[in-house]
Amino acid sequence: MFLDDAIPRRASRRVISGTVEMNDNPSDAEQDAIRAEAEHLRVEHGDLEAAIEALLAVGAVDQLQIQRLKKRKLLLRDRLQFLEDQLTPDIIA
């Protein structure tokens, strides 16, 4: 994953008269795609957690590698939270 992959993207966009209009209500197909990506991220997040724990348990003290894995894990968590927010409708109180 590259840094620009970590930038949250809206579920859908339309270009109208040269401006971009954001669509806050994703279609069923978009929701399915969001759910699939979220599930993939959950699996990858769990795999990273297991890898970090294994490295720490073995005593492999490559702090730079562990820091990179933790940073990647946090980026995945942020992206996952963004996707979950896309699936939750806004409630106007």
C-alpha positions as CSV (number, residue, x, y, z in Angstrom):
1,M,0.0,0.0,0.0
2,F,1.3,3.4,-0.9
3,L,0.6,6.6,1.0
4,D,-1.9,7.8,-1.5
5,D,-3.8,4.5,-0.9
6,A,-4.3,5.6,2.6
7,I,-6.2,8.7,1.6
8,P,-9.9,8.1,2.2
9,R,-12.0,8.2,-0.9
10,R,-15.7,8.7,-1.1
11,A,-17.9,5.9,-2.3
12,S,-19.0,7.7,-5.4
13,R,-18.4,11.0,-7.3
14,R,-20.0,12.7,-10.2
15,V,-18.7,15.5,-12.4
16,I,-21.2,18.2,-13.1
17,S,-20.2,21.3,-15.0
18,G,-16.5,20.9,-14.2
19,T,-17.2,20.4,-10.4
20,V,-17.2,17.2,-8.5
21,E,-20.3,16.3,-6.6
22,M,-20.0,13.8,-3.8
23,N,-22.6,11.1,-3.3
24,D,-23.1,10.3,0.3
25,N,-25.5,7.4,-0.4
26,P,-23.6,4.6,-2.2
27,S,-25.6,2.2,-4.4
28,D,-26.0,-1.4,-3.5
29,A,-23.1,-2.4,-5.8
30,E,-20.9,0.3,-4.2
31,Q,-21.9,-0.9,-0.7
32,D,-21.0,-4.5,-1.7
33,A,-17.6,-3.3,-2.9
34,I,-17.1,-1.3,0.3
35,R,-18.0,-4.4,2.4
36,A,-15.6,-6.6,0.4
37,E,-12.8,-4.1,0.8
38,A,-13.5,-3.7,4.5
39,E,-13.4,-7.5,5.0
40,H,-10.1,-7.7,3.1
41,L,-8.7,-5.0,5.3
42,R,-9.9,-6.8,8.5
43,V,-8.0,-9.9,7.4
44,E,-4.9,-8.0,6.5
45,H,-5.1,-6.1,9.9
46,G,-5.3,-9.4,11.8
47,D,-2.4,-10.8,9.8
48,L,-0.3,-7.8,10.7
49,E,-1.2,-8.2,14.4
50,A,-0.2,-11.8,14.3
51,A,3.1,-10.9,12.5
52,I,3.9,-8.2,15.1
53,E,3.2,-10.5,18.0
54,A,5.3,-13.3,16.4
55,L,8.3,-11.0,15.9
56,L,8.0,-9.8,19.5
57,A,7.7,-13.3,20.9
58,V,10.6,-14.7,18.9
59,G,12.7,-11.8,20.1
60,A,13.5,-10.5,16.7
61,V,14.2,-6.9,17.8
62,D,14.3,-5.1,14.5
63,Q,12.5,-2.1,15.8
64,L,12.4,-0.4,12.4
65,Q,10.5,-3.4,10.9
66,I,8.1,-3.5,13.9
67,Q,7.5,0.2,13.6
68,R,6.7,-0.1,9.9
69,L,4.3,-3.0,10.5
70,K,2.6,-1.0,13.3
71,K,2.3,2.1,11.0
72,R,0.8,-0.1,8.3
73,K,-1.7,-1.6,10.8
74,L,-2.8,1.9,11.8
75,L,-3.3,3.0,8.2
76,L,-5.4,-0.1,7.7
77,R,-7.5,0.7,10.8
78,D,-8.0,4.3,9.6
79,R,-9.1,3.1,6.1
80,L,-11.4,0.5,7.7
81,Q,-13.0,3.1,9.9
82,F,-13.6,5.3,6.9
83,L,-15.2,2.5,4.9
84,E,-17.4,1.6,7.9
85,D,-18.5,5.2,8.1
86,Q,-19.5,5.1,4.4
87,L,-21.9,2.2,5.2
88,T,-23.4,3.9,8.2
89,P,-26.1,6.5,7.2
90,D,-25.7,10.0,8.6
91,I,-28.2,10.7,11.3
92,I,-29.3,14.3,11.6
93,A,-30.4,15.1,15.1
